[in-house]
Amino acid sequence: MVTRTPDNPIPRSARYSYVLGLVAMGLGVILLLPVMDTALRPAGAVALLLGILLVGSYFLGRLKAEMTADNRALEPTWRKPAHGSAGYGSLPVSDAPAAGPRGALAGPAAASAGQAFKAAPPALPLAPPPAPPAIVVPAPRATAWTPALFDRMSAQQFDAVCEALFAQGGFETRSQSHGVAGGVTIWLYSRHAQQGKDNPVAVALCKQWPGQPVGVRELHPLLDLMASRQLKRGTCATSSTCTDNARKFAKYNSINLLDRQAVLDLIARRSPAQQQALLTLAQGN
């Protein structure tokens, strides 16, 4: 006997499916009897299988309805309808204690008793003290030109030293920086030329190339610059060294190579005031 409850009603269509399943199962059993014609056995098997499916789905639906009813029965009482009312119960609005009987604690004593039930807030962890600022000790300033000074110069400082060095040699310079990677192209103009003063007389390519010697490949851009202005002289200055093949290539193409030692020798031929000016540029001020 299947009962219906307001919480978990069983549809009437499910009952019809149940009855239809029983009929299909009975018809399938009859058609599968040995006394029946063998040609009816496939139809009997289909009817029996259909009946089993309908009856099984009916019982599964009933089991699901009963489980839902049991779960609702276990819900908290404050979520169920109160007796004699249509609404649901509700949780207390606040956590304040209910009013006690006459003679209960009042005033400061009641406040202290209420505070006893409140948990103390967790103590915040103390922040670590700030680390003292790092003391940066500046590198000692050089007072004379040495080979080690080239290792402390930036690419831009080396470019500035080269341009000033050519300007001290009597040329008017116009430079084109190669960007943050370092390197500069310096066009050299004669200060005493009366005609064609806007045409350079030579071009210089200056770059550090740290950690590697200057080879023939690094000289090809300078040779292209010379050809673009039909110049017969060019200079390549570097704080590194030069390979033997680069020296032969430079001599054949009228290129003056200035490696680290050659730059130092050229600076040594300047006046003390000029050397101090170059030293100031090399150290950034």
C-alpha positions, 0 to 999 in steps of 0.5 A: 500500500503506497501512501502519499504525504503532503511533503512527498506526493507520488504522482498518479502517472507513476501508479499507472506505470506500475500497473502497466509494468505488472501487466507487461510482466504477466504477459511476458511470462505467459508468452515465454511458457513452453506451451506457447508458440516459439514465434511469440517468445521474442515478443514475450521477452520484450514485454517482460523486460518492459514490465521490469523497467516500469516496475523498477522505476516505480520503486526507485521513485518511491524510495527517493520520496521516502528518503526525502521525507526522512531527511526533512524530518531531521531538519532543525526545529527552528526551520519547521513550522511552529505549532498553531502558526503558518510561519517558520521559527527564526533564530534569535536576533542578537546574542544578548542574554535573556532577561533573568528573574527578579533579583538578577545581577544588574548594572556594572555587575551584569556588564562584567558577567556578560563580558566574561562570556566574550572571548578575548580578541587574538593578539596581533603578531608584532611586526618585525622592526624595519631593517636599517638602511644599507650603507653604500660606500662609494668607490674611491675616485681615481686621481690618474688614468689607469687601465683598470679605470676602463673596467669601471666606466659605463658605455655612455661614459666611455662614449663621452670620453672618446668624443671629448678626446677628439674635440681636444684634438682640434675637431668639431664633433657631431655624435650619434648615440647607438642607444642604451646598448652603448656605442657612438658614431662621431663625425669629425669636421675641420674647424679651419676649413673655409669650403665644405665645412658641413662635410666631415673629414673623418668618422669615428666608431667608439664602443667598449665591446667588453669581454671580447676583442674587436674583430674584422666583423666589428669594423665593417659598419665603420667601413660602410660609414666611410663609403657613404660619405666617401671618406678616406679616414676612419677611427675605431676606439674601444676599451678592449683589444683588437685581433691581428686580422682586425689590425691587418684589415684596418691598415688596408682600409685606412682605419686607425685602431685605438685599443685600450692601450692606444687610448691611454697613450693618446690621453697621456699626450694631453695637457694635465688640465685636459686629462683631468677633464677626461677623468671627470667624464670617465667618473660621471661628473 
